[in-house]
């Protein structure tokens, strides 16, 4: 018999087309001790009314259920935190209002998290299935993800600071204790990278499950969000706050990453200058390599990263 309540927090914003699929997938979970929380971030469509109607019809399906809305669009981290404040479960499962849980998602994660009482698990992630409507999309498996999975915790921290890759965020299953500080609300659209970097620095025990547990919906709205100026600003802020602290200007791999991220931010903020920025960044790489060679004691090169990006 399952004892712990798992809080499933659905994060919604203009998800009227897909939200019923998401809610039905939670209802169909084989793990039954579920608290369902839906937190809406100021949707301008009928998402909230659809959720409320669905909740009224399915009140008896969950241990507890909550619906919370916001008059304003405050951003993904803030929306996550609103749901988190209502959560009473020992484990937290976030899911976007356009994705779908496989029927055994919660059971697989909970069993893996609790099967060994001598091992304290803080965070689990697993495989995703990418889809659009009813069609499965074949996306090549990430070699970065494969490599990350086999690293020790210390090496995971460095590797993730150096490589900006998608760590299957929709699959995350998190011990509530790790979420005591919530998500960083200085970000608008980027909740996953700052959170993951922060718990890696705190030496959280992260575990990978080699099973598909979530279906991740690929559609035009999610693509547009990645081009939003707030998202670009979040990438820059995350780089300056978290990633750059782990990178060394005298390490060739770190240096290549630093200039790649600077180039990415430049071309997004000033797309008309792509060629100029590309040439300038590559010349800078050559300049810093020269200084590295000339620095016999391998001192860190002193540079103001904010000045370089702006």
N, C-alpha and C positions, 0 to 999 in steps of 0.2 A: 504493500500500500504506500502511496506517495504521501509525504507529510508536509513538505515545504511548499508554501505558496510561491509561484513564479509570477512576477508582474510583467505582463506583456504591454508595452507602451507603444501605441501607434501614433506616429508623427504625421500630421496631415497639413497640406496646403494646396488648395485647388485640385483635389484628387477625386472629384465627383464621378469621373469615368471609371475609376478602378477600386474605390474604397470598399465596396461590397465584397469584391473578390478577396481583398485582404482580410476583412472581418470574418468571412465564411471560413477561410483557411485557419483562423485562430479557433473558431468554434469546433472545427473538425480535429483538433489535436487529440492524440491518444493519451497525453498527460492531462489530467482533469483539474488539478488544483491550480487554477489560473485566475488571476486578477487582471481584468481588462481595463486599460486606461487609454482613452483617445484624447489627444491634445491637438487642437487646431490653431494654426498660426494666422488668423485673420483671413481665411479663405474668402475670395470674392465670388465664388460660385456657390452651389448648394451642398457642398461637402458636409457641413455641420448638420444641416437638417436631415440628410440621408443617414448620417451616423446616429442621430437621436432616434429616428424612426426604427432603424435596425436594432438599436439597444432596447427599445420598448418591446419589440417582438421577441427578443432573446435574453430577457432579464435573468431567467433561471439557469442559464448555461454556464455561469461563472460564479466563483466564490464572491467576488465583488466586481462592480463595474463603475467607471467614472467617465464623464465627458466634460472637457473643459475647453473653452474658447478664449480667444484674445481679440479685442477690438482692432488691434494693430498687428501688422506683420513685423515681428521682432527678430526673426532669424532662427536658424536650426538649433544652435546651442541653447538659446533661451527657451525654445519650445520643448526641447528634451528635458530641461530642468523643471519646467512646470509639471510635466508628467512624473518626473522623478520625485517631486515633493509629495505626491499623492501615493506613491508606491509603498506597499507594506511587505512585499515579497523579499525573500532572502536572495533571490536571483532576479536579474532584470534582462528582459529581451526587448530591445528596440526594433521596430519595423516601420518602414515608410509606408504611407497610405497608397502606394501603387505596387508594392511587392507582395509576394505570397509565401507563406510558410508551408513546407511539406508537412504532411500529417504527423510525422514522428519527430519533428524538429525539436520541440521542447523536451520530449522524453529522451532523445539521444543526448542532448546537451546536459540535461540534469543528471542522467545516469553516469555520464563521463565525469562530470564535475564532482560527484559524491561517491563514486565507487571505491575510492581508496581513502579511508579516513585519516591515514598518516600523511597524505599529501594535500596541502592547501592550494586549491586552484582559485585563481583570481579572475581569469579571463579565458574564454574559449572562442575559437573561430573555425570555420569549416568551409567546404566547397560551396559554390553557387552554380545554379543553372540560369543562363541568360535567356530571356524570351521576349517576344513582342506579340501581344494578343495571344493566340494559341500556338504560335510557332516558336520552336526552340532555335536559338541562335548559336551557331558554333563559333565560339571565340577561343583562339589558341591559348593554351595554359601558359601562365606567366612564369618564365624562368626565374624571375626575381622572387616570386612567391615560393617556388619550390626550394630555392636556396635558403630563404629566410626560415623556412620550416625546420631545417636540420641544424641551425646554428644554436650555440649556447646563448643564455640570456644576455650576457655581457656583449657578445658579438651581434646579437639581434639589435641592441640599442644603437651601436655604431652603424650597422648596415642600414637600418631604417632612417637614421639621420642623414645618411648619404644618398639614399635612393627613395625618391617620391613615387611610391607605387600603391595601387589599390589593394588594401589588405582585407578584401571581402567584407567590408563594413556591414552589409545587411545580415551577415551570419553571426555577428557578435552576440555572446551570451556572457553576462558580466555579474560577478559577485557584488552585491549592493555596497559592501564595505569599501570596495575600490572606488565607488562613486560618491564618497562622502562629501567631496568638494564640487560635485557636479561637473558640468562642461563650462569651458571658458567663454563667457558671454562677450568678451571683447571681439570675438569673431562673429560674422553674420551668417556665412554659408558653409563654413568649414568646422565641423565638429569632431571629425574622426582623427585627423592627423595630430592636432595639439593634445588631444586626450591620450592617444596611444603613446606619443613621445613622453608625456608626463608620467604615465604608469611604467614605461620601460625604465625611466630614470629612477623610479622608486623600487625597481627590482621586482615588479609584480610577476607572478608565475603565470605565464601564457602557454596555452596548450592548443594544438591543432588537431582537428577531427577530420579524418580523410573520408568524409561522406558529404553528399549534397543534402543540405537542410533547408535552403531557401531558394526561391525563384526570384531573380532580379530582373525587373522589367526595364527594357531599353526603349525609350521613346523620345520624341523631339523636345518635350518640355525639360527633361533632365539634361539634355545637351545644351540648351540655351543657358541654363543656370551656370554651367561651367565657363561660359564666356562673359558672365556678368562682372562688372567692375568690382563689386564687393568680393567676389570670389578671388579675383586677381589680387586685391588688397589683402585678403586673408592669407593667400599663399606667401606673399611678401612678409607679412607679420609673423607667420609661423616660421619662416626661414630665419628671420632676425632673432626671434625670441627663443626658439628651440634648436633648430638644426645647426645654425652657425656656431653655437656654443660647443658643439661636438666635432667641428671640422677644423683642420689645421692647414694654414696657408703654405706650409712647407711639405705637405703630403700630396703627392701627384694625383691620387684618386680623389681626394677631397677638393683639390684645386679645380679639377675638371668639373666636378659637380657644382662648385660655387659659381663658376662662370656659366655653366649651363642654366642654372636657375636665374642668374642675373639676366642672361640673354632672353629667357622666357618672359620675365617680368617686363623688360624693356620693350619687346616686340608686341606685348599685349597693351602696354600703356601708350606706346608711340609707334603704331604699326607702319606709319609712313617712312620710318627710318630703319627698317629692318636690315638693309644691306650695310648701312653705315654702322649700325650697332654690332652686327656680326663681325665686320672687319675690326672694329675697335676692341671688341671683347677678345678676339683671337690675338691681337697685338698685345693686349694686356696680359694674356696668358704667357706669351713669350717674354714679356718684361719681368713677370714675377719668377719665371723659371731662371732667368738670368740672375736675378737677385738671390734666388735660392742657391744657385751654384756658387755665387760669390760669398754666401754666408757660411762660413766654416763651422760655426757652432750650432747651426740649424735653429737659430732664434726665430720665433714666430714673427712673420711680417706684420707690421702695424698698419692697419688700414681701416678706414671707417666705411663699413659695408653700406650703411644707409646713404652715404654720400655717393657711393658708386651706383646704387640703384636709382636714385632720384634724378 
